[in-house]
Amino acid sequence: MNDSGSQAADYFSDVRAIEKAFGISDTYSYDSVYPEFETYSVLGGETLKQILMALLVVFLVVLFVTVSLQATLIVTFVVVLVNLYVATLT
């Protein structure tokens, strides 16, 4: 079963493909819901990128503060577990 987010992303990519194939070059259609559709199409990749950058920052800050690789790995692992737990709640 498709959710509305994936349907919106599919619709938006189809509209862009039709514009590219049949439209005037360097022109694009616009509707008030297109920004929302664009959000659905980039949300997964952007979320993953932000989570990975946050984990890297946590790793570096804890390593700087504790100067212990073992403690840093434990704290980073706990943060990963918390992120996984929160992701399963939604």
C-alpha positions in Angstrom: 0.0 0.0 0.0 1.4 3.4 -1.0 1.3 6.2 1.4 0.5 9.8 0.4 4.2 10.8 0.7 5.4 8.3 -1.8 2.5 9.0 -4.2 3.3 12.7 -4.0 7.0 12.1 -4.7 6.1 9.8 -7.7 3.6 12.4 -9.0 6.2 15.2 -8.7 8.9 13.1 -10.5 6.4 12.3 -13.3 5.5 15.9 -13.8 9.2 16.9 -14.0 9.8 14.0 -16.5 6.9 15.2 -18.7 8.2 18.8 -18.5 11.6 17.7 -19.6 10.3 15.6 -22.5 7.6 17.9 -23.8 8.0 21.3 -22.2 9.9 24.4 -23.3 13.5 24.3 -22.1 14.3 26.1 -18.8 10.6 26.5 -17.9 8.8 24.7 -15.1 5.3 24.4 -13.9 4.4 25.5 -10.4 1.6 24.8 -8.0 1.2 25.7 -4.4 1.6 22.0 -3.4 4.8 21.4 -5.3 7.1 22.5 -2.3 5.3 19.9 -0.2 5.8 17.2 -2.9 9.5 18.2 -3.1 9.7 17.7 0.6 8.4 14.2 0.3 10.9 13.3 -2.4 14.0 14.5 -0.5 13.0 13.7 3.1 14.5 10.2 3.4 17.9 11.1 2.0 18.2 14.4 3.9 17.1 12.7 7.2 19.7 10.0 6.8 22.4 12.5 6.0 21.5 14.7 9.0 21.5 11.7 11.4 24.9 10.5 10.2 26.4 14.0 10.6 24.9 14.2 14.1 26.5 10.9 15.0 29.8 12.0 13.7 29.6 15.2 15.7 28.7 13.3 18.9 31.6 11.0 18.3 34.1 13.8 17.9 32.8 15.9 20.8 32.7 13.0 23.2 36.2 11.9 22.0 37.5 15.4 22.6 35.9 15.7 26.1 36.8 12.2 27.4 39.9 11.4 25.4 38.9 7.8 25.6 38.1 5.8 22.5 36.3 3.1 24.5 34.0 5.7 26.3 33.4 7.5 23.0 32.3 4.2 21.2 30.0 3.3 24.1 28.3 6.8 24.1 28.0 6.8 20.3 26.5 3.3 20.4 24.0 4.4 23.0 23.0 7.4 20.9 22.5 5.0 17.9 20.3 2.8 20.0 18.2 5.8 21.1 17.8 7.0 17.5 16.7 3.5 16.5 14.2 3.4 19.4 12.8 6.8 18.5 12.6 5.9 14.8 10.5 2.8 15.7 8.0 4.9 17.7 6.9 6.8 14.6 
